Amino acid sequence: RHAPDLYYDARLREMMKAHKNFSYIPALSEDLVDDIACGAIGDIAIGHPDLLKARIYVAGPVDMVRTTVTNALAKGVAPDVIHSDLAAMDKK
């Protein structure tokens, strides 16, 4: 939600520079910060220009993960390229 909450931000930015096939889109749901997308995280992710060519890794609160996975599937993303801990979350 807030810039200090971004997990491994610096490391993920480094990885994006080092690997052309890796993209990282930091996103916040509440703070407005330059160079960081703001809004519903699932909506931002689903807007990726190469969505159907991507592997998707989703982590966070269960409702956000569920919405993002559902939206990705609705956009035609194959289930086998969507990675999350949703199954483990649903067992709780």
JOLIN-V772556 format. One record per pair of residues at least 6 apart in sequence whose C-alpha atoms are under 7 Angstrom apart, sorted by sequence separation. I is the first residue (numbers start at 1). J is the second residue. D is the distance in Angstrom with one decimal. If there is no record, write none. Layout:
i:I j:J d:D
i:I j:J d:D
//
This chain:
i:16 j:22 d:5.3
i:32 j:38 d:6.3
i:59 j:65 d:6.2
i:73 j:79 d:6.7
i:16 j:23 d:5.4
i:31 j:38 d:6.9
i:58 j:65 d:6.0
i:16 j:24 d:6.3
i:30 j:38 d:6.7
i:27 j:36 d:5.5
i:28 j:37 d:6.3
i:29 j:38 d:5.4
i:26 j:36 d:5.6
i:27 j:37 d:4.6
i:28 j:38 d:4.8
i:29 j:39 d:4.7
i:13 j:24 d:6.7
i:26 j:37 d:6.4
i:27 j:38 d:5.5
i:28 j:39 d:6.4
i:29 j:40 d:5.7
i:12 j:24 d:6.5
i:29 j:41 d:6.6
i:27 j:41 d:6.3
i:66 j:86 d:6.9
i:65 j:86 d:6.8
i:42 j:64 d:6.8
i:62 j:86 d:6.9
i:3 j:28 d:6.9
i:42 j:67 d:6.6
i:52 j:77 d:5.5
i:56 j:81 d:6.1
i:57 j:82 d:6.1
i:58 j:83 d:6.3
i:59 j:84 d:6.0
i:2 j:28 d:5.9
i:42 j:68 d:4.4
i:46 j:72 d:6.2
i:55 j:81 d:4.7
i:56 j:82 d:4.7
i:57 j:83 d:4.7
i:58 j:84 d:5.0
i:1 j:28 d:4.7
i:55 j:82 d:6.0
i:56 j:83 d:5.9
i:57 j:84 d:5.8
i:62 j:89 d:6.7
i:1 j:29 d:4.6
i:2 j:30 d:6.1
i:3 j:31 d:6.7
i:1 j:30 d:5.1
i:2 j:31 d:5.3
i:1 j:31 d:6.6
//
